[in-house]
Amino acid sequence: MTPTPDEPLNCETWPPLPGQAIAYRSASGLQTGVLQDVRWGLVWRDFILEDGRVIAEARVEGCPQPQSLRLPGEVAPGEREVCEERLATMAAAGLDPREKEQPFRAELNQYLAYTYLRFTQREPEAEGRAEDFPARIKEAKKVVTGRLSELLKAHGDARERESAAYSLGRLRDLEMALEMVGAVE
């Protein structure tokens, strides 16, 4: 039986198919939407709903655990460049990355996670995709918090302070998303 948009998907095969209803966790509780497309980002899959919302795979009910994540070495340079171009286009269009479940925020979160993993990858062939990610986010938060503290004490460039604070917020968003699926203790 194929679920209708009115009944949430309880899929045994993953990922669900376009046109199926999916249930996902949000700040306001469990919600549903009709799936339009599933797209691999730089690190995880994003589920694009018919109304334009973008939901990270980890927030979708029925997501297999551990979640499939990509290592930075699995991302082609051209794919990264296309992502950077999309981000630049969205920023130039004046889109607000603070709007939850919107394409700009989803793309930015993917890019931040990818960039962090790319520059902190200790062993490219190492295991530890999903289980190591929460620890790396916490490590990055410590570094960004330290830099933000330095900037506040020095009364330096306001744009750099704002950028550091924004990055800290995005890292916290990633951490919260992982907590929602039980990936963080």
GINORSUL-V483507 format. One record per residue. N is the residue number from 1. RES is the residue in three letters. OMEGA is omega as a letter, one per 40 degrees, with the letter a starting at -180 (999 if undefined). BURIAL is 1 if it has 9 or more other C-alpha atoms within 8 Angstrom, else 0. D_CENTER is the distance of its C-alpha to the mean C-alpha in Angstrom with 2 decimals. Layout:
n = [N N]
res = [RES RES]
omega = [OMEGA OMEGA]
burial = [BURIAL BURIAL]
d_center = [D_CENTER D_CENTER]
//
This chain:
n = [1 2 3 4 5 6 7 8 9 10 11 12 13 14 15 16 17 18 19 20 21 22 23 24 25 26 27 28 29 30 31 32 33 34 35 36 37 38 39 40 41 42 43 44 45 46 47 48 49 50 51 52 53 54 55 56 57 58 59 60 61 62 63 64 65 66 67 68 69 70 71 72 73 74 75 76 77 78 79 80 81 82 83 84 85 86 87 88 89 90 91 92 93 94 95 96 97 98 99 100 101 102 103 104 105 106 107 108 109 110 111 112 113 114 115 116 117 118 119 120 121 122 123 124 125 126 127 128 129 130 131 132 133 134 135 136 137 138 139 140 141 142 143 144 145 146 147 148 149 150 151 152 153 154 155 156 157 158 159 160 161 162 163 164 165 166 167 168 169 170 171 172 173 174 175 176 177 178 179 180 181 182 183 184 185]
res = [MET THR PRO THR PRO ASP GLU PRO LEU ASN CYS GLU THR TRP PRO PRO LEU PRO GLY GLN ALA ILE ALA TYR ARG SER ALA SER GLY LEU GLN THR GLY VAL LEU GLN ASP VAL ARG TRP GLY LEU VAL TRP ARG ASP PHE ILE LEU GLU ASP GLY ARG VAL ILE ALA GLU ALA ARG VAL GLU GLY CYS PRO GLN PRO GLN SER LEU ARG LEU PRO GLY GLU VAL ALA PRO GLY GLU ARG GLU VAL CYS GLU GLU ARG LEU ALA THR MET ALA ALA ALA GLY LEU ASP PRO ARG GLU LYS GLU GLN PRO PHE ARG ALA GLU LEU ASN GLN TYR LEU ALA TYR THR TYR LEU ARG PHE THR GLN ARG GLU PRO GLU ALA GLU GLY ARG ALA GLU ASP PHE PRO ALA ARG ILE LYS GLU ALA LYS LYS VAL VAL THR GLY ARG LEU SER GLU LEU LEU LYS ALA HIS GLY ASP ALA ARG GLU ARG GLU SER ALA ALA TYR SER LEU GLY ARG LEU ARG ASP LEU GLU MET ALA LEU GLU MET VAL GLY ALA VAL GLU]
omega = [i a i i a i a a i a i i a e i a i a i i i i i i i a a i a i i i i a i a i a i i i a a i i i a a a a i i i a i a a a a i i i i i e a i i i i i a i a i i i i i a i i i i i i i i i i i i i i a a i i a i i a a i a a a i i a i a i a i a a a i a a a a a a i i i a a a a i i i i i i i i i a a i i i i i i a i i a a a a a a i i i i i i i i i i a i i i i i i i i i a a i a a a 999]
burial = [0 0 1 0 1 0 0 1 1 0 0 0 0 0 0 1 0 1 0 1 1 1 1 1 1 0 0 0 0 0 0 1 1 1 1 1 1 1 0 0 1 1 1 1 1 1 1 1 1 1 0 0 1 1 1 1 1 1 1 1 1 0 1 0 0 0 0 0 0 1 1 1 0 0 1 0 0 0 1 1 0 0 1 1 0 0 1 0 0 1 1 0 0 0 0 0 1 0 0 0 1 1 1 1 1 1 1 1 1 1 1 0 1 1 0 1 1 1 0 0 0 0 0 0 0 0 0 0 1 1 0 0 1 1 0 1 1 1 0 1 1 0 0 1 1 0 1 1 0 0 1 1 0 0 0 1 0 0 0 1 1 0 0 1 1 0 1 1 0 1 1 1 0 1 1 0 1 1 1 1 0 0 1 0 0]
d_center = [31.11 28.26 26.54 27.16 24.72 26.51 25.81 22.43 21.73 22.76 22.07 23.67 22.30 18.67 16.86 18.71 20.56 20.38 22.61 21.93 21.01 17.99 17.47 14.25 13.88 13.47 15.02 18.24 18.43 18.31 18.15 18.85 18.42 19.71 17.56 18.20 16.16 13.74 12.21 10.91 8.40 9.14 7.71 7.03 8.59 7.94 10.99 12.83 15.53 18.98 18.77 15.89 13.13 9.73 8.51 5.85 8.60 8.84 10.00 12.57 16.02 17.58 14.62 16.54 16.35 15.59 12.55 12.86 10.83 12.15 14.01 14.28 17.80 16.85 15.43 18.45 19.20 19.74 16.31 14.88 17.58 16.82 13.23 14.97 17.58 15.35 13.86 17.50 18.77 16.52 17.51 21.10 21.13 20.47 17.29 15.87 12.25 13.01 13.38 11.00 10.05 11.28 10.59 10.81 8.18 5.62 7.33 7.62 4.32 4.61 8.13 8.28 7.09 9.41 12.02 12.24 12.69 15.03 17.25 17.45 17.94 21.30 22.32 20.72 22.27 21.46 20.22 17.77 14.41 12.90 15.67 15.56 11.91 12.56 15.73 14.30 11.99 15.27 17.20 15.19 15.59 19.29 19.67 18.15 20.19 23.25 22.93 22.52 25.58 27.51 26.77 27.90 31.06 31.93 31.42 29.89 28.04 26.40 23.75 22.72 22.68 20.54 18.07 18.01 17.68 14.78 12.94 13.97 12.59 9.03 9.49 11.03 8.31 6.17 9.69 10.54 8.00 9.54 12.85 12.75 13.00 15.49 13.96 15.19 18.91]
//
